Amino acid sequence: MLRLKPTLVAMAVVGALAVTAGVGAEDADLRQQLTEARQQGSVWTALAVNRNLSPFNIDVDIEGDKAILSGTVDSEVDRELAAQVALEVDGINRVDNQLQVDQQAGRGEERDRGLGGRVDDATLTATIKSKLLWNRRTQGLDIQVDSDDGLVTLTGQVDSEETKELAERIAADTEQAREIRNQLNVNADAGSDFTGAAQDAAGTAGDTLSDAWVTSKVKSSLLFSRSLSGTSISVDTNRGRVRLSGVVESEAEREQAISTAEDIRGVTEVNADGLNVRK
């Protein structure tokens, strides 16, 4: 049976990742990361919907305009086909084809999972990456996300145990994430150059990030949360000041919505006077 929220999430990933207008020049790195996350999802989906390639376990990474393909396929023809499919994605001009040929590839559990499972994993990965990039405390950190049938693995480096725990909470509070393996390493210098500049700018984020950008990221983050009914919460932003309105099911949901909004880059204040608990 189709479920409304995952469908909305899948649509929102594409739309929200595409909205980067209004970000200041100092946020070029963030724009690049968002673009790469969108392109990674696009390549994933293109491979997943191809009937010849969907059974195979193909991993995708993006570096600028280059797609890096790794994993296994069962023939040289499929290997070349995967490269051509990736090149057809908008923004991808080069392919580093690291796929290995194994005649038994795609004939086990991955084939049984089919298209739906692979697209769900691609959507889940893109969603979590987006939430980490939008969060003011995890935006510049080297966090890699991998999803396999709802099992999410986080790798890379973060600057503190607190941030490591935050990244895990962000991933866990995402629709379709059933288990989190937090393999992040703590390094006090992780992301210091990027996050230091970004945090200095946070106080005047209204001058850096457009209200439309902030609104879209707050709305998307609410929608992506498994513990909130994001479709029932309206978001308006004026010079970085966010106003939430609508109805939630409990005081805990109300506090979660406020906390989610406060953590988004560019938000200087959250007013939730119009966000009421259903009686």
C-alpha positions as CSV (number, residue, x, y, z in Angstrom):
1,M,0.0,0.0,0.0
2,L,1.3,3.5,-0.9
3,R,2.0,5.8,2.1
4,L,1.5,9.5,1.7
5,K,4.4,10.8,3.7
6,P,7.3,8.8,1.9
7,T,5.8,9.9,-1.4
8,L,5.9,13.6,-0.3
9,V,9.4,13.1,1.0
10,A,10.6,11.7,-2.3
11,M,9.1,14.7,-4.1
12,A,10.4,17.2,-1.6
13,V,14.0,15.9,-1.8
14,V,14.2,16.8,-5.5
15,G,12.5,20.2,-5.1
16,A,14.2,21.2,-1.9
17,L,17.7,20.3,-3.1
18,A,17.1,22.4,-6.2
19,V,16.3,25.5,-4.2
20,T,19.7,27.2,-3.6
21,A,19.0,30.7,-4.8
22,G,19.7,33.5,-2.3
23,V,22.7,31.8,-0.6
24,G,25.6,34.2,-0.3
25,A,29.0,33.8,-2.0
26,E,30.6,32.5,1.2
27,D,28.3,29.5,1.0
28,A,29.5,28.3,-2.4
29,D,30.8,25.1,-0.7
30,L,27.3,24.4,0.7
31,R,25.7,25.0,-2.7
32,Q,28.1,22.6,-4.2
33,Q,27.3,19.9,-1.6
34,L,23.6,20.4,-2.2
35,T,24.0,20.1,-5.9
36,E,26.1,17.0,-5.6
37,A,23.5,15.4,-3.3
38,R,20.8,16.2,-5.8
39,Q,22.8,14.7,-8.7
40,Q,23.7,11.6,-6.6
41,G,20.0,11.0,-6.1
42,S,19.3,11.6,-9.8
43,V,22.0,9.1,-10.9
44,W,20.8,6.6,-8.4
45,T,17.2,6.8,-9.7
46,A,18.3,6.7,-13.3
47,L,20.2,3.4,-12.6
48,A,17.3,2.0,-10.5
49,V,14.7,2.6,-13.2
50,N,16.7,1.0,-15.9
51,R,15.4,-2.6,-16.2
52,N,18.9,-3.9,-17.1
53,L,20.7,-2.3,-14.2
54,S,18.1,-2.2,-11.4
55,P,19.1,-5.7,-10.0
56,F,22.7,-4.7,-9.4
57,N,24.3,-3.2,-6.3
58,I,25.8,0.0,-7.7
59,D,27.1,2.8,-5.5
60,V,27.2,6.4,-6.7
61,D,29.4,9.3,-5.5
62,I,29.6,12.7,-7.1
63,E,32.6,15.0,-7.3
64,G,31.7,18.2,-9.2
65,D,30.5,17.1,-12.6
66,K,32.0,13.6,-12.2
67,A,30.0,10.5,-11.2
68,I,32.0,7.7,-9.6
69,L,30.3,4.3,-10.0
70,S,31.4,1.3,-7.9
71,G,30.0,-2.1,-7.2
72,T,29.4,-5.1,-9.4
73,V,27.5,-5.9,-12.6
74,D,27.4,-9.2,-14.4
75,S,28.7,-8.2,-17.8
76,E,30.9,-5.6,-19.6
77,V,27.8,-4.5,-21.5
78,D,26.1,-3.6,-18.2
79,R,29.2,-1.9,-17.0
80,E,29.3,0.4,-20.1
81,L,25.5,0.9,-19.9
82,A,25.7,2.2,-16.4
83,A,28.3,4.8,-17.4
84,Q,26.1,5.9,-20.3
85,V,23.0,6.2,-18.0
86,A,25.0,8.3,-15.6
87,L,26.2,10.6,-18.3
88,E,22.6,11.3,-19.4
89,V,21.9,13.0,-16.0
90,D,21.9,16.8,-16.1
91,G,25.2,18.2,-14.7
92,I,27.2,15.0,-15.1
93,N,29.9,15.3,-17.8
94,R,32.4,12.7,-16.7
95,V,32.2,9.1,-15.2
96,D,34.8,7.3,-13.3
97,N,33.6,3.8,-13.9
98,Q,35.0,1.5,-11.1
99,L,32.3,-1.1,-11.6
100,Q,33.6,-4.7,-11.5
101,V,32.2,-7.5,-13.6
102,D,30.9,-10.6,-11.7
103,Q,28.6,-13.0,-13.5
104,Q,26.8,-13.7,-10.3
105,A,26.1,-10.0,-9.5
106,G,22.5,-9.0,-9.0
107,R,21.2,-12.6,-8.6
108,G,20.8,-12.7,-4.9
109,E,19.0,-10.5,-2.3
110,E,19.6,-7.2,-4.2
111,R,17.6,-8.6,-7.2
112,D,14.8,-9.8,-4.9
113,R,14.5,-6.3,-3.4
114,G,13.7,-4.8,-6.7
115,L,13.3,-1.2,-7.9
116,G,11.2,0.0,-4.9
117,G,13.9,-0.9,-2.3
118,R,16.7,0.8,-4.3
119,V,14.7,4.0,-4.9
120,D,13.8,4.1,-1.2
121,D,17.5,3.8,-0.2
122,A,18.4,6.6,-2.6
123,T,15.7,8.8,-1.3
124,L,16.6,8.1,2.3
125,T,20.3,8.8,1.7
126,A,19.5,12.1,-0.1
127,T,17.1,13.1,2.7
128,I,19.5,12.6,5.5
129,K,22.4,14.3,3.6
130,S,20.1,17.3,3.1
131,K,19.1,17.5,6.7
132,L,22.8,17.4,7.8
133,L,23.7,20.1,5.3
134,W,20.9,22.4,6.4
135,N,21.7,22.0,10.1
136,R,23.8,24.8,11.4
137,R,25.9,22.4,13.6
138,T,26.6,19.7,11.0
139,Q,26.7,21.6,7.7
140,G,30.4,21.7,7.1
141,L,31.4,18.4,8.4
142,D,32.7,15.4,6.5
143,I,29.7,13.0,7.1
144,Q,29.1,10.3,4.6
145,V,25.7,8.5,4.5
146,D,24.9,5.1,3.2
147,S,21.5,3.3,3.2
148,D,20.8,-0.3,2.7
149,D,17.2,-1.4,3.1
150,G,16.6,1.2,5.8
151,L,19.9,0.5,7.6
152,V,21.8,3.8,7.7
153,T,25.5,4.0,8.2
154,L,27.2,7.3,9.1
155,T,31.0,7.6,8.5
156,G,33.4,10.4,8.5
157,Q,34.6,12.9,11.1
158,V,32.8,15.3,13.4
159,D,34.2,17.8,15.9
160,S,32.7,16.5,19.1
161,E,30.7,13.7,20.8
162,E,27.8,16.0,21.0
163,T,27.8,16.5,17.2
164,K,28.2,12.8,16.7
165,E,25.1,12.2,18.7
166,L,23.2,15.0,16.9
167,A,24.0,13.5,13.5
168,E,22.6,10.2,14.7
169,R,19.4,11.8,16.0
170,I,19.0,13.6,12.7
171,A,19.3,10.4,10.7
172,A,17.1,8.4,13.1
173,D,14.4,11.0,12.9
174,T,13.9,10.4,9.2
175,E,11.1,8.4,7.6
176,Q,12.2,4.9,6.5
177,A,15.3,4.8,8.6
178,R,15.0,1.6,10.7
179,E,18.4,1.4,12.2
180,I,21.5,3.7,12.5
181,R,25.1,2.6,12.6
182,N,27.1,5.6,13.9
183,Q,30.7,5.0,12.8
184,L,31.6,8.7,13.0
185,N,35.0,9.5,14.4
186,V,35.5,12.6,16.7
187,N,38.3,15.0,15.6
188,A,38.3,18.4,17.3
189,D,39.6,20.0,14.1
190,A,37.0,18.4,11.8
191,G,35.3,21.1,9.6
192,S,36.8,23.9,11.7
193,D,37.6,26.2,8.7
194,F,34.1,25.9,7.1
195,T,32.0,25.8,10.3
196,G,33.9,28.6,11.9
197,A,33.1,31.0,9.1
198,A,29.6,29.8,8.9
199,Q,28.9,30.2,12.6
200,D,30.4,33.7,12.5
201,A,27.9,34.5,9.8
202,A,25.0,32.9,11.6
203,G,24.2,36.0,13.6
204,T,23.6,38.0,10.5
205,A,22.2,35.1,8.4
206,G,19.2,37.2,7.4
207,D,21.6,39.2,5.2
208,T,23.2,36.0,3.8
209,L,20.3,33.6,3.2
210,S,17.1,34.5,1.6
211,D,13.8,34.1,3.5
212,A,12.6,31.8,0.7
213,W,15.6,29.6,1.2
214,V,15.1,29.4,5.0
215,T,11.4,28.7,4.7
216,S,12.0,25.9,2.2
217,K,14.6,24.2,4.4
218,V,12.5,24.5,7.6
219,K,9.4,23.2,5.8
220,S,11.3,20.3,4.3
221,S,13.0,19.4,7.6
222,L,9.6,19.3,9.3
223,L,8.3,17.2,6.4
224,F,11.2,14.8,6.6
225,S,10.8,14.2,10.3
226,R,9.2,10.9,11.2
227,S,8.0,12.3,14.5
228,L,6.1,15.3,13.0
229,S,3.2,15.8,10.7
230,G,5.0,18.4,8.7
231,T,2.1,18.9,6.2
232,S,0.0,20.5,9.0
233,I,2.6,23.1,9.9
234,S,2.9,26.4,8.0
235,V,6.2,28.3,7.9
236,D,6.8,32.0,7.2
237,T,10.1,33.8,7.4
238,N,10.9,37.5,7.6
239,R,14.6,38.4,7.8
240,G,15.5,35.1,9.4
241,R,12.7,35.2,11.9
242,V,10.5,32.1,11.4
243,R,6.9,31.9,12.4
244,L,5.3,28.5,12.8
245,S,1.5,28.0,12.7
246,G,-0.9,25.1,12.5
247,V,-1.9,22.2,14.7
248,V,0.2,19.4,16.2
249,E,-0.9,16.3,18.1
250,S,1.1,16.9,21.4
251,E,3.3,19.3,23.3
252,A,6.2,17.1,22.5
253,E,5.6,17.5,18.8
254,R,5.3,21.3,19.2
255,E,8.7,21.4,21.0
256,Q,10.2,19.2,18.3
257,A,9.0,21.5,15.6
258,I,10.5,24.5,17.3
259,S,13.8,22.7,17.9
260,T,13.9,21.6,14.2
261,A,13.4,25.1,13.0
262,E,15.9,26.6,15.4
263,D,18.6,24.3,14.1
264,I,18.3,25.4,10.4
265,R,21.0,27.7,9.0
266,G,19.8,31.2,8.7
267,V,17.2,31.1,11.4
268,T,17.7,33.8,14.0
269,E,14.4,33.4,15.9
270,V,11.4,31.1,16.0
271,N,7.9,32.3,17.0
272,A,5.5,29.4,17.6
273,D,2.6,31.3,19.1
274,G,0.4,30.2,16.2
275,L,1.4,26.5,16.6
276,N,-1.3,24.9,18.7
277,V,-1.7,21.4,20.3
278,R,-4.9,19.6,19.1
279,K,-7.5,19.5,21.9
